[in-house]
């Protein structure tokens, strides 16, 4: 899924007030929807090795920064950085990354409306039926081709924490913010 792009000409009044408006508008129209990645790895040894390598590299970096003239500290940092790169590559090789992209607002709202809460869920304050919406949202927002059937299988068979994380990622990307209401 890609973001819709339009090529309308900016209003002349806006361009007259702000000469940069056309460029700003073009950048806004070129924005893509947010993407979140969920990485799954069941190789505890690879995760532990990467964590240890990250710690060793940080310690070596700190030592190297304390004394930039210390050649041994600099060499130790370089060796630790190389070991971290190797450990990260090994972790990446055994990991499964899943990517999810936010749906456009109308599609997301339509999905929510198509999955109204049960009476019990409504009483608990839910605006939608998580049981029916979950697999549909996971499939709709997946950039990796997860089907509704795949999603339902994962939600039914994975450990509760892992299934919850999968759901949280599919819902979380819908609420991802890339804005900052900075000082004017």
N, C-alpha and C positions, 0 to 999 in steps of 0.2 A: 504494500500500500504506500502510495506517495501522496504528499500534500498537493492540493489543488493549486495551480498557479494561474494568475490572470495577468493580462498585459494592458489593462486600461491606463489611460493617460491621467496623471494626477491633476487635480483642479488647479487652474492657473492662479487663483487667489492664494492657494497654499504655497505654490512655488514662489510667488512674488514675496510672500511673508518670510519664507524660509527656503533659501536657494538649495539647501541640502535635502529638502523633502522628497524629491524624486528618488534620490539614492536611498534614503531611509525607507521609503515605501517599497522600493524594489527588494531591499534586504528583508523587510517584514514578510513580503509575499513569498520569498524564497525559503523561509523557515520550514523545516520539516518537523513533524510531530516528535515528541520525546521518545526515547528508546531506553529500556532498562534491560540489564542482563542478569540472569540467574545462573550461577555456575554450580554444577553438581559434581562432587568427587567423593568416591567411596574408598579411595586409597589413603588410608591413614598415614602410612609411611611417607608418601609423597607430600602430604600436607604438613607433617611434622618436619620433614627435611626443609621445606620451603620456609616454614616459620623460623626454624633454627638459623638458616642461612640469612634471613632478613635481620634477625637479631644480631648475628655476628657482623654483618655488613654495617649495620648502624653503629655498633661499638667501634669498629675499625674506622669508620668515617669520622666519628667524634674524636678519636685519637689523632687522626691525620689532620683534622682541622685545628686541634690544639697546638700542633707544632708542624707547620707547613714545611719546615726545613728538615724534618726527620724522615730520611729516605726509607728507613725500615717501616715506619708507620704508613708512609705513602704506598709502599709495595704491599703491605698487609691489606690496606684498603682496596687496592686494585685486585688482589687475589680474592678477597671477600666479595667484591662486586661481581667478579667472574663466577664464583661459586654460587652466588645468589641467582645470577642469570641462568646457570645450568639447572639449579633446583627449580626455578620458576618454569623453565622450559619442560622439565620432567613432569611437573604438576599440571601444566597446560595440556601435555600429551595424554594424560589419564583423566582429564576433566571433560565434562559435557557442558558447554555454554548454551543457554537458551535465551533468545532475544525476544522482547515484546515491545511493540510500538503502540502508542496511544492511538485510539480511534478518533476520527473526527467527531465533534460534539454531537451532531445529529445522529450519527450511527450509534454512538454510546447511549444516548437518551432513548433511542428506539429499542435497543437491547434491554435496557432497564424496564421500559414499558411492556415489553413482550414477556417479561418474567415477573409478574406481580407476586407479592408475598402471599403465603398462605394466611389464613385467618390467625393462626397461632403466631406466625412470624410478624404479622402486622401488629399484633398486641405487644410483641417484644420490641417494636420500634423499627423493624426492617422496612425498607422501601422497595425491596425486590426479593425474589426467591433465590437465595444463594445456591441451593441444591440444583436448580435448573439453569441458572445464569452462569455459574462457575465454569463448567466445561465449554459453554458457548463463547464466553469472554476470552478464555485461555486460547481457544482455537482462532477466534477472530483477531486477536492482537498478536498472535505468534508470527514471528518473521521466519520461523524454521519449519513451518508446515505441520505443526501439531494439529491433529484433527480433533473433533469433538469426542470421538470414540477413544482416541489416545488419552485425551485430557480426563475423561471419565474414569478410564482404567487407572491412571496415575492417582487421581483423587481417591479412588476406592482401595488401592493396594499399597500405596506408599505409607510410611509412618505418618502419624498425625502432624508432626512438626514440619515434615517435608511437604506434605500436601498443602498445609497452611501457607508455607513460604511460596509455593507455586501460585496459589490463589492471590496472595498478597502482592506478588510481582505483577500479575495481570491487572489487578485493581490499582496498584500503586502507580503504574505508568499512566493510567488515566488521570491521576491527580498530580503528576509530576509538574513542578514549576521551574521555569527558567527565568523568572522575572525578579527584579529587585526594585522596590519603590524607593529608589535612592533620593538623595537630597537634590532639590531643584536648583 
